[in-house]
Amino acid sequence: MCGIAAIIDPAGTAEGPDRTAARQRELAAMLGRIRHRGDPGCFGESRAEAGAALGTNRLAIVDREHARQPQSDPTGRYLLAYNGELYGFRQLRAELERRGHAFRTASDTEVVVHAYLEWGEAMLDRFNGMFAFVLYDRVTGGFLAARDHIGIKPLYYAVRDGEYRFASEQKCLLGFSSDIRVVAPGTYLRDGREHRWFHLDDTPLELTEREAVERYGELFEAAVRGQLDTDLPVAVAFSGGIDSAAVLAVALEHHPDVTAVTVGFDGAADLAVARRYCRERGVRQIVSRLDAAGLVSVIPEVVRGTEFFEAVDVMDSCVGYFVYRAARRHGFKLALCGEGSDEVLAGYDLFATHPDPAGLMRYRVGNLHRTDLQRVDRTSMMHSIETRVPFMDRYLLEFAYRVPMRMKLRGGVEKWLLREAFRDRLPAYVRDRRKIRMPDGSGMKNTLAEYAAARAGRDDESTRRLGIDTPQGRYFLRAYLEAGFPPPGERNRRVGHDYSPNGYFEFVA
């Protein structure tokens, strides 16, 4: 897991050493803005030459001693800057070895390089994981930039005078161009042209309830187990809700060193349930208490770190910030969380009243890369923690997406499929607990909303144009602009999003 940056100028392959040195300095400045995405001892692993510079701040998780980046193929033709994890990469490596490939490291990064040699961009359809990468061809000056199936890991880019710049966060590209674009989930850029490699099929499956529950349970187990392939201790962000409880329960069965991390105000509903569960089952737990002053104090840092201006996402991120800060302070650099379940399994109240819950599911899942998944990535990486999201496992997601809505929302009970899959594995007070929105469950309630509203300032045309019609929205937009980001309206139109009045972006690409 890393922060990556790349500068690729196809017209610059004949440049001299002075320009190459300048490009190296520019790359170092880009990586300096995302220093938090790697270990201090692995900062700025890079290579610059005529036509390109690629670099990484590496958070050493897999093959920590030898997986330096950018990595190359045996001939040195291709260079790869890679951020992510491939689950099951050892099986993919074994297949490549049978085809004659020899490896120098035990990293999944090198597996990506050899997979490209074997299959080209078709390799992407063999991948299950969370990733974003830039691969540069030193012979042709071309590149391949790609992002995982649902957008768990971020990748942005900007183009000026034929020069491409890529980075894990938008802040790396500030000053180069105000036209910052996103590599959309499940797509790749081949020399600047976008291609979609992944599609979610929403054709309802024909299966019985028992078959759906059993298969979902099997795929969920496999997803969590595959994301625990590590010798590092693992933290689980645990709220006491069924999503994080399911992740925690399976993690405890498949890894010897798992700790629950819970945050909340004194007296919070989530805190009480999470403590009870951990106490009854003897689970190690870290509890971090929230307070109003602490939440307010981190707003500027969170806005800049998460790159959000949407009020709901910023406020949720302020709580997430303290989850991962607590985990890091206790020595963790790897975590799991339960994000994504509500969007796929109809977990929110609005699904029950919506005229088209299946359409709402498609909309919310299509937004995850710009809402919950961005929040998880940024708030955890702000503290140099890699967070994995089992509910977004490619094969689990593909199955759950196609399960008929009547098996997700049943008799007014949300996430029926997940509850049935864990009927014998979780206590009733967790399994049957109704969905509580994070502000209520954590005890935050209106703390941040009232603070922001009191300091919002006047409404103006720019906020109305974006559909921001609340004082909280105005306040967080101002904080976003003060952090140095360009006005979001123009930028977000160009990256393939339209602002929606409900406070989320609609993915329209």
C-alpha positions in Angstrom: 0.0 0.0 0.0 1.5 3.3 -1.0 1.1 6.8 -2.3 2.2 7.0 -5.9 3.1 9.8 -8.4 4.2 9.8 -12.0 5.2 12.3 -14.7 5.0 11.1 -18.2 5.9 13.3 -21.2 5.9 11.3 -24.4 7.5 14.2 -26.2 10.3 14.5 -23.7 12.3 11.3 -24.5 15.1 13.3 -26.1 15.6 15.7 -23.2 18.9 16.2 -21.5 20.1 15.6 -17.9 19.0 19.1 -16.7 15.4 18.4 -17.6 15.6 15.0 -16.1 16.9 16.4 -12.8 14.1 19.0 -12.8 11.5 16.3 -13.3 13.0 14.4 -10.4 12.6 17.5 -8.2 9.0 17.9 -9.4 8.2 14.3 -8.6 9.8 14.6 -5.1 7.5 17.7 -4.5 4.5 15.7 -5.5 5.4 12.8 -3.2 6.1 15.2 -0.4 2.4 16.2 -0.3 1.4 12.6 0.4 4.2 11.6 2.7 1.6 10.2 5.1 0.8 7.4 2.6 4.0 5.5 3.3 6.6 4.5 5.9 9.2 7.2 6.7 12.0 4.8 5.7 10.4 4.2 2.3 9.7 7.8 1.3 10.4 8.8 -2.3 11.4 5.6 -3.9 11.7 6.9 -7.5 13.3 6.8 -10.9 13.5 9.7 -13.4 14.8 9.7 -16.9 14.1 11.3 -20.3 10.4 11.3 -20.8 9.2 10.1 -17.4 9.6 10.0 -13.6 7.7 7.5 -11.3 7.8 7.3 -7.6 6.3 5.9 -4.5 5.9 6.5 -0.8 5.8 2.8 0.2 3.8 1.6 3.2 5.6 -1.8 3.5 3.0 -4.5 3.9 4.0 -7.4 1.6 7.7 -8.4 1.2 8.6 -5.4 3.3 12.4 -5.7 2.8 12.6 -6.2 -1.0 9.5 -4.7 -2.7 11.1 -1.3 -3.6 9.5 0.7 -6.3 9.2 1.5 -9.1 9.6 -2.1 -10.1 10.6 -3.3 -13.5 10.4 -6.4 -15.7 13.6 -8.4 -16.2 14.5 -6.5 -19.4 14.0 -3.1 -17.8 11.5 -2.0 -20.4 8.6 -1.4 -18.1 8.5 0.6 -14.9 5.6 0.3 -12.4 4.4 2.6 -9.6 1.8 0.6 -7.7 -0.6 1.3 -4.8 -2.7 -1.5 -3.5 -3.0 -5.2 -2.7 -3.9 -8.1 -4.9 -5.7 -10.8 -2.9 -4.7 -14.3 -4.0 -1.6 -13.0 -5.8 0.4 -16.1 -4.8 -1.9 -18.2 -6.9 -1.5 -15.8 -9.8 2.3 -15.9 -9.3 2.3 -19.7 -9.4 0.4 -19.6 -12.7 2.9 -17.2 -14.1 5.8 -19.3 -12.9 4.3 -22.3 -14.7 4.4 -20.1 -17.8 8.1 -19.5 -17.4 8.2 -16.3 -15.4 11.0 -15.9 -12.8 10.5 -13.6 -9.8 13.1 -11.6 -7.8 10.8 -10.6 -4.9 7.8 -12.0 -3.0 5.7 -8.9 -3.7 2.3 -8.5 -5.4 3.8 -5.5 -7.2 6.1 -7.7 -9.2 3.2 -10.0 -10.0 1.5 -7.1 -11.7 4.6 -6.5 -13.9 4.8 -10.1 -15.0 1.0 -10.4 -15.5 1.3 -7.5 -17.9 4.1 -9.2 -19.8 1.9 -12.3 -20.1 -1.6 -10.8 -20.7 -1.3 -7.1 -21.3 -4.2 -5.0 -20.0 -6.3 -8.2 -20.1 -4.6 -9.0 -16.8 -7.0 -6.7 -15.0 -9.8 -9.1 -15.4 -7.8 -11.6 -13.4 -7.3 -9.3 -10.5 -9.2 -9.2 -7.2 -8.0 -6.5 -4.9 -7.7 -2.8 -4.4 -5.2 -1.0 -6.5 -4.2 1.9 -8.6 -1.0 2.0 -10.7 0.9 3.6 -13.5 3.0 1.4 -15.8 5.4 3.2 -18.2 6.9 1.7 -21.4 10.5 3.0 -21.7 10.7 1.9 -25.4 7.5 3.6 -26.8 7.0 6.3 -24.2 3.5 5.0 -23.7 1.7 4.2 -20.4 -1.1 2.2 -18.8 -2.8 3.7 -15.8 -5.5 1.6 -14.1 -7.8 1.5 -11.1 -9.5 -1.4 -9.3 -13.1 -2.6 -10.0 -15.0 -0.3 -7.6 -12.5 2.5 -6.8 -11.2 1.5 -3.4 -7.8 3.0 -4.2 -7.6 6.5 -5.7 -5.9 7.7 -8.9 -6.0 11.3 -10.3 -4.4 12.9 -13.3 -3.9 16.1 -15.1 -2.7 16.9 -18.6 -0.9 20.1 -19.8 0.9 20.5 -23.1 0.9 16.8 -23.7 2.5 16.0 -20.3 0.6 13.6 -18.0 0.8 13.7 -14.2 -0.7 11.0 -12.0 -1.0 10.8 -8.2 -2.9 9.1 -5.4 -4.3 12.4 -4.2 -5.4 15.6 -5.9 -3.2 17.8 -3.7 -0.2 16.5 -5.6 -1.5 18.1 -8.8 -2.3 21.5 -7.4 -0.4 24.2 -9.2 0.1 22.0 -12.3 -3.5 22.3 -13.5 -6.9 23.2 -12.2 -8.4 20.5 -14.5 -7.8 17.5 -12.2 -9.5 14.4 -13.4 -10.1 11.0 -11.9 -9.4 7.6 -13.3 -12.9 6.1 -12.9 -13.4 2.8 -11.0 -13.0 -0.2 -13.2 -11.2 1.7 -16.0 -7.8 2.1 -17.4 -6.1 4.7 -19.5 -4.0 3.5 -22.4 -1.9 6.5 -23.6 -4.6 8.9 -22.5 -7.6 7.0 -23.9 -10.1 5.6 -21.4 -11.3 2.0 -21.5 -13.7 0.3 -19.1 -12.5 -3.2 -18.0 -15.1 -3.9 -15.3 -18.9 -3.8 -15.3 -21.3 -4.8 -12.5 -24.1 -7.0 -13.8 -27.4 -6.3 -12.0 -29.4 -9.1 -13.7 -31.2 -10.7 -10.7 -30.0 -14.2 -9.9 -32.4 -17.1 -9.9 -31.8 -18.9 -6.6 -33.6 -19.8 -3.4 -33.2 -17.9 -0.2 -31.3 -20.8 1.3 -28.9 -20.9 -1.7 -28.4 -17.1 -1.5 -27.6 -17.1 2.2 -25.2 -20.0 2.0 -23.4 -18.6 -1.0 -23.2 -15.2 0.5 -21.7 -16.6 3.7 -19.1 -18.6 1.7 -18.0 -15.6 -0.4 -17.9 -13.4 2.7 -15.7 -15.9 4.5 -13.4 -16.2 1.5 -13.2 -12.4 1.2 -12.2 -11.8 4.8 -9.8 -14.8 4.9 -8.1 -13.6 1.7 -7.6 -10.1 3.1 -5.9 -11.5 6.2 -3.0 -13.0 4.3 -0.4 -11.2 6.4 1.9 -11.7 9.3 1.2 -8.2 10.7 -1.3 -7.7 13.5 -4.7 -6.6 12.3 -7.0 -3.9 13.6 -10.8 -4.0 12.9 -12.7 -0.8 12.9 -15.6 -2.0 15.1 -18.7 0.1 15.7 -20.9 -2.7 17.2 -23.1 -2.8 14.0 -23.6 -6.0 12.1 -21.2 -5.0 9.2 -18.1 -4.5 11.3 -19.2 -7.3 13.7 -19.3 -9.8 10.8 -15.8 -8.7 9.7 -14.5 -9.0 13.2 -16.1 -12.4 13.8 -14.5 -13.9 10.7 -11.2 -12.2 11.2 -10.9 -13.7 14.7 -11.2 -17.2 13.2 -8.6 -16.7 10.5 -5.8 -14.6 12.1 -4.1 -15.0 15.4 -3.6 -11.3 16.2 -6.8 -9.2 15.8 -7.8 -6.2 17.9 -11.1 -4.2 17.7 -10.9 -0.4 17.6 -14.0 1.6 18.7 -14.6 5.3 19.1 -17.5 7.2 20.5 -18.7 9.8 23.0 -19.4 8.7 26.6 -22.7 7.0 26.6 -22.8 6.3 22.9 -25.0 3.4 21.7 -22.2 2.0 19.5 -19.7 2.1 22.4 -22.0 0.1 24.7 -22.7 -2.7 22.2 -19.1 -2.9 21.0 -17.8 -3.2 24.5 -20.3 -5.9 25.4 -19.5 -8.0 22.4 -15.7 -7.8 23.0 -16.1 -8.4 26.7 -18.3 -11.5 26.2 -16.0 -13.0 23.6 -12.7 -12.0 25.1 -11.7 -9.8 22.1 -8.9 -7.3 22.6 -10.3 -3.9 22.2 -9.0 -0.3 22.0 -11.6 2.3 23.0 -11.0 6.0 22.1 -13.4 8.5 23.6 -14.6 11.4 21.4 -15.4 14.9 22.5 -16.7 18.0 20.8 -13.5 20.0 21.1 -11.4 17.3 19.6 -13.7 16.8 16.6 -13.8 20.5 15.9 -10.1 20.9 16.1 -9.3 18.5 13.3 -11.8 19.9 10.7 -9.1 21.8 8.6 -6.8 18.8 8.7 -9.6 16.4 7.7 -10.9 18.6 4.9 -7.4 18.9 3.4 -6.6 15.2 4.0 -9.8 13.7 2.7 -10.3 16.3 -0.1 -14.0 16.5 0.7 -16.3 19.5 0.8 -19.5 17.6 1.2 -20.8 18.1 4.7 -21.9 14.5 5.4 -18.6 13.1 4.2 -16.5 15.6 6.1 -18.4 15.0 9.4 -18.2 11.2 9.0 -14.5 11.6 8.2 -13.8 13.5 11.4 -15.0 10.4 13.4 -13.0 8.0 11.1 -9.9 10.1 11.7 -10.0 9.2 15.4 -10.5 5.5 14.6 -7.3 5.2 12.6 -5.4 7.6 14.8 -6.1 5.3 17.8 -5.1 2.2 15.7 -1.8 3.8 14.6 -0.9 5.0 18.1 -1.2 1.3 19.2 1.2 0.2 16.4 -1.1 -1.0 13.7 -0.5 -0.4 10.0 -3.1 -2.8 8.7 -6.9 -2.7 9.3 -10.2 -4.0 8.1 -13.6 -2.3 8.1 -17.2 -2.9 7.2 -17.8 -0.1 4.6 -19.9 -0.8 1.6 -22.5 -3.2 3.0 -25.3 -0.6 3.4 -25.1 0.4 -0.3 -25.2 -3.1 -1.7 -27.5 -4.7 0.8 -30.1 -1.9 1.2 -28.9 -0.9 4.7 -30.3 2.6 4.9 -33.8 3.6 5.9 -34.3 5.4 2.5 -34.2 2.0 0.7 -37.5 1.0 2.4 -39.3 4.1 1.1 -37.7 4.6 -2.2 -39.8 3.8 -5.3 -36.9 2.0 -7.0 -34.6 0.5 -4.3 -32.6 -1.5 -7.0 -31.9 1.8 -8.8 -30.9 3.4 -5.6 -28.5 0.6 -4.9 -26.9 1.2 -8.3 -26.6 4.9 -7.6 -25.1 4.5 -4.2 -22.7 1.8 -5.2 -21.6 3.9 -8.2 -20.9 6.7 -5.7 -18.8 4.8 -3.2 -15.5 5.8 -4.7 -16.4 9.4 -4.0 -18.0 8.9 -0.6 -17.4 6.1 1.8 -14.4 4.5 0.0 -12.7 7.9 -0.3 -13.3 8.5 3.3 -11.8 5.2 4.4 -8.8 5.6 2.1 -8.0 9.1 3.2 -8.7 8.9 7.0 -6.7 5.7 7.3 -3.8 6.8 5.1 -3.6 10.1 7.0 -2.2 7.9 9.7 -0.3 5.5 7.4 -2.7 2.6 7.8 -3.8 0.4 5.0 -7.5 -0.4 5.4 -9.1 -3.3 3.5 -12.8 -3.5 2.8 -14.1 -7.1 2.6 -17.6 -6.1 1.5 -16.0 -4.7 -1.7 -14.2 -7.9 -2.5 -14.8 -8.3 -6.3 -16.4 -11.7 -6.2 -18.6 -11.0 -3.1 -19.7 -7.7 -4.6 -20.5 -9.2 -8.0 -22.7 -11.8 -6.3 -24.4 -9.5 -3.8 -25.2 -6.9 -6.5 -27.3 -9.5 -8.3 -29.1 -10.9 -5.3 -32.8 -9.9 -5.7 -33.8 -6.9 -3.6 -36.4 -9.0 -1.7 -33.6 -10.9 -0.1 -31.9 -7.7 1.0 -34.9 -5.7 2.2 -37.5 -8.0 3.7 -40.5 -7.1 5.8 -38.9 -3.8 6.6 -35.7 -5.5 7.8 -32.6 -4.1 6.0 -29.6 -6.4 5.1 -31.7 -9.5 5.6 -29.2 -11.6 3.6 -26.2 -10.7 5.8 -28.3 -11.1 9.0 -29.3 -14.6 7.9 -25.7 -15.5 6.9 -24.6 -14.7 10.4 -27.6 -16.0 12.3 -25.6 -18.6 14.2 -22.4 -16.6 14.4 -23.4 -13.4 16.1 -25.5 -12.7 19.2 -29.0 -11.4 18.6 -28.2 -8.0 20.1 -25.7 -7.5 17.3 -27.3 -9.6 14.5 -30.8 -8.0 14.8 -29.7 -4.5 15.7 -31.2 -2.0 13.4 -29.1 0.4 11.4 -28.1 3.5 13.3 -26.5 6.3 11.4 -22.9 7.0 12.4 -23.6 10.5 14.0 -26.2 8.9 16.3 -24.3 5.6 17.0 -21.1 7.4 17.9 -22.8 10.0 20.0 -21.6 12.8 17.8 -25.2 13.7 16.9 -25.3 17.4 15.8 -22.0 18.5 17.3 -20.3 19.2 14.1 -23.4 20.2 12.2 -24.2 22.9 14.7 -20.6 24.1 14.8 -20.5 24.4 11.0 -23.9 26.1 10.8 -22.9 28.8 13.3 -19.9 29.7 11.2 -21.3 29.2 7.7 -21.4 32.7 6.4 -23.8 33.9 3.7 -25.3 32.0 0.8 -24.0 33.0 -2.6 -24.3 32.0 -6.2 -21.4 29.6 -6.2 -22.9 27.4 -3.4 -26.3 27.5 -5.0 -24.8 26.4 -8.4 -23.3 23.4 -6.7 -26.7 22.5 -5.1 -25.3 23.3 -1.6 -28.4 24.6 0.2 -27.4 24.2 3.8 -25.2 26.3 6.1 -23.0 23.3 6.9 -22.3 22.8 3.2 -21.2 26.4 2.9 -18.9 26.1 5.8 -17.2 23.0 4.6 -16.9 24.3 1.0 -15.1 27.4 2.4 -12.7 25.1 4.3 -12.1 23.1 1.1 -11.2 26.3 -0.8 -9.0 27.6 2.0 -7.1 24.3 1.8 -6.0 25.3 -1.7 -8.3 23.1 -3.8 -9.9 24.6 -7.0 -13.6 25.5 -7.1 -15.3 22.1 -7.3 -18.0 22.8 -9.9 -15.8 23.0 -13.0 -13.4 20.3 -11.8 -16.1 17.7 -11.0 -17.9 18.2 -14.3 -14.7 17.4 -16.1 -14.0 14.2 -14.1 -17.4 12.7 -15.0 -19.6 13.6 -12.1 -22.7 15.8 -11.6 -23.5 17.3 -8.3 -26.7 15.9 -6.8 -29.0 17.9 -4.4 -28.8 15.0 -1.9 -25.2 15.8 -1.2 -23.5 13.1 -3.2 -22.0 12.9 -6.6 -23.6 10.8 -9.3 -21.2 8.8 -11.3 -22.2 9.4 -14.9 -19.2 8.3 -16.9 
